[in-house]
């Protein structure tokens, strides 16, 4: 199974991604930080972790990918 992350919200540097995640209060949800095909940084979130924090779609509404 594969997932296309190229259309997820992405940032030029990991530092910029981490700043954005902190601003959105997503940094405490244990994201998997990955590079897309263009070499840009994005985050992938597990649905289980979101469920523990009360809102499983929060990260997806901000343009990031989620996985089960």
Secondary structure, 3 states (H helix, E strand, C coil): CCCCCCCCCCECCHHHHHHHHHHCCCHHHCCEEEECCCCCEEEEEEHHHHHHCCCCCHHHHCCCEEEC
